[in-house]
Amino acid sequence: MGEKRTLRSRLRHLAGELGKFGTVGAFGFLVNVVVFNLCLRTFELASVRSGVIATFAAICCNYVGHRYWTYQDSDKNRVRREVTLFMVFSGFGMAIENGVLALSHYGFGFTSPLADNIAKNVIGLGIASIFRFWSFRTWVFRTDPDSSAGRLLGLSAEEKRENRRMLLK
């Protein structure tokens, strides 16, 4: 019976985290789409170059949202490490996102603006978002055991990390 409550509270916590992650991601998505289409149509840059610029702009916006809202209870003692890991994992996400765009545009020959937007902002971003969610919660934003979330669940930082990993398996 106690395990069900623990599992239920863990799932409730995960659902809240996913909701916040999705909200920040939705704002980042808007930044990404606007900057991508601005670069593509107004400045007439190449598709992948436009994609990289747009993704970088969204990454900057998303860091602020995740740092100060989604993962506000994370350990604030290692910000330099956090920023470095955030940029590394975001870079991998950028490669996934724009790799799908490059494959679609140059590999398959789908060169219309609609095809580029679907490849980058639907398929590529979807795959990259799953990767980013896993990597951010596992490696970048670690919860401080003395935070309100830590006290509420009564878990140590190590238990929280282990619970996060178990829920993602």
C-alpha positions as CSV (number, residue, x, y, z in Angstrom):
1,M,0.0,0.0,0.0
2,G,2.8,2.4,0.8
3,E,4.5,1.6,-2.5
4,K,1.3,2.7,-4.3
5,R,1.3,6.1,-2.5
6,T,5.0,6.5,-3.3
7,L,4.4,5.6,-6.9
8,R,1.4,7.9,-7.1
9,S,3.3,10.8,-5.6
10,R,6.2,10.2,-8.0
11,L,3.8,10.1,-11.0
12,R,2.1,13.3,-9.8
13,H,5.5,15.0,-9.4
14,L,6.5,13.8,-12.9
15,A,3.2,15.0,-14.4
16,G,3.8,18.5,-12.9
17,E,7.4,18.5,-14.2
18,L,6.2,17.5,-17.7
19,G,3.6,20.2,-17.6
20,K,6.1,22.9,-16.8
21,F,8.6,21.5,-19.2
22,G,6.0,21.5,-21.9
23,T,4.9,25.1,-21.1
24,V,8.5,26.4,-21.4
25,G,9.0,24.2,-24.5
26,A,5.8,25.8,-26.1
27,F,7.3,29.2,-25.6
28,G,10.6,28.0,-27.0
29,F,8.7,26.4,-29.9
30,L,7.2,29.8,-30.8
31,V,10.6,31.5,-30.7
32,N,12.0,28.7,-32.8
33,V,9.3,28.9,-35.5
34,V,9.3,32.7,-35.7
35,V,13.1,33.0,-35.9
36,F,13.3,30.1,-38.3
37,N,10.8,31.5,-40.7
38,L,12.2,35.0,-40.3
39,C,15.7,33.8,-41.3
40,L,14.3,31.6,-44.1
41,R,11.9,34.0,-45.7
42,T,13.0,37.5,-44.8
43,F,16.8,37.1,-44.7
44,E,16.7,34.2,-47.3
45,L,19.3,32.2,-45.4
46,A,19.8,28.5,-46.1
47,S,17.4,26.1,-44.3
48,V,19.9,24.4,-42.0
49,R,21.6,27.7,-41.1
50,S,18.2,29.2,-40.3
51,G,17.4,26.2,-38.2
52,V,20.6,26.4,-36.2
53,I,20.0,30.2,-35.5
54,A,16.4,29.6,-34.5
55,T,17.3,26.6,-32.3
56,F,20.0,28.6,-30.5
57,A,17.5,31.5,-29.9
58,A,15.0,29.0,-28.4
59,I,17.7,27.3,-26.3
60,C,18.5,30.7,-24.7
61,C,14.9,31.3,-23.9
62,N,14.3,27.8,-22.6
63,Y,17.3,27.9,-20.2
64,V,15.8,30.9,-18.4
65,G,12.4,29.2,-18.2
66,H,13.7,25.9,-17.0
67,R,16.2,27.4,-14.6
68,Y,13.8,29.7,-12.8
69,W,10.5,27.8,-13.2
70,T,10.5,24.2,-14.3
71,Y,13.5,23.2,-12.1
72,Q,13.4,26.0,-9.6
73,D,14.2,23.6,-6.8
74,S,17.4,22.4,-8.4
75,D,20.8,22.8,-6.7
76,K,21.8,26.4,-7.2
77,N,25.4,25.9,-6.0
78,R,26.8,24.7,-9.3
79,V,25.4,27.1,-11.9
80,R,28.5,27.0,-14.1
81,R,28.3,23.2,-14.3
82,E,24.6,23.5,-15.0
83,V,25.0,26.0,-17.8
84,T,27.7,23.9,-19.4
85,L,25.7,20.7,-19.3
86,F,22.6,22.5,-20.5
87,M,24.4,23.8,-23.5
88,V,26.0,20.4,-24.2
89,F,22.7,18.5,-24.1
90,S,21.0,21.3,-26.0
91,G,23.7,21.1,-28.6
92,F,22.9,17.4,-29.0
93,G,19.2,18.3,-29.3
94,M,20.1,20.9,-31.9
95,A,22.0,18.3,-33.9
96,I,19.0,15.9,-33.7
97,E,16.5,18.7,-34.7
98,N,18.5,20.1,-37.6
99,G,19.8,16.7,-38.7
100,V,16.2,15.7,-39.4
101,L,15.8,19.0,-41.3
102,A,19.0,18.4,-43.3
103,L,18.0,14.8,-44.1
104,S,14.6,16.0,-45.3
105,H,15.8,19.0,-47.3
106,Y,19.0,17.7,-48.8
107,G,18.6,13.9,-48.6
108,F,15.0,13.5,-49.6
109,G,14.6,16.7,-51.6
110,F,11.7,18.1,-49.7
111,T,12.6,21.8,-50.1
112,S,9.3,23.7,-49.6
113,P,9.0,26.0,-46.6
114,L,6.2,23.7,-45.3
115,A,8.3,20.6,-45.6
116,D,11.2,22.3,-43.9
117,N,8.9,23.4,-41.0
118,I,7.4,19.9,-40.6
119,A,10.9,18.3,-40.7
120,K,12.4,20.7,-38.2
121,N,9.6,21.9,-36.0
122,V,7.5,18.8,-35.8
123,I,9.6,15.7,-36.3
124,G,13.0,16.9,-35.4
125,L,11.8,19.0,-32.4
126,G,9.7,16.2,-31.1
127,I,12.6,13.7,-31.0
128,A,14.9,16.4,-29.6
129,S,12.4,17.3,-26.9
130,I,12.2,13.8,-25.6
131,F,16.0,13.7,-25.4
132,R,16.2,17.1,-23.8
133,F,13.6,16.2,-21.1
134,W,15.5,13.1,-20.2
135,S,18.9,14.7,-20.1
136,F,17.9,17.9,-18.3
137,R,16.1,16.1,-15.5
138,T,18.8,13.4,-15.2
139,W,22.0,15.4,-15.5
140,V,21.5,19.2,-15.6
141,F,18.9,20.3,-13.1
142,R,19.5,18.2,-9.9
143,T,17.2,18.8,-7.0
144,D,18.6,20.3,-3.8
145,P,17.6,17.9,-1.0
146,D,16.8,20.8,1.3
147,S,14.3,22.3,-1.2
148,S,10.6,22.4,-0.5
149,A,10.1,19.6,-3.0
150,G,12.7,17.5,-1.2
151,R,11.1,18.1,2.2
152,L,7.6,17.5,0.8
153,L,8.4,14.1,-0.6
154,G,10.9,13.2,2.2
155,L,13.5,12.0,-0.3
156,S,17.2,12.5,-0.3
157,A,18.8,13.9,-3.4
158,E,20.1,10.5,-4.3
159,E,16.6,8.9,-3.9
160,K,15.2,11.6,-6.2
161,R,17.8,11.0,-8.9
162,E,17.1,7.3,-8.7
163,N,13.4,7.8,-8.8
164,R,13.8,10.0,-11.9
165,R,15.8,7.3,-13.6
166,M,13.4,4.5,-12.6
167,L,10.4,6.5,-14.0
168,L,12.2,7.0,-17.3
169,K,13.1,3.3,-17.8
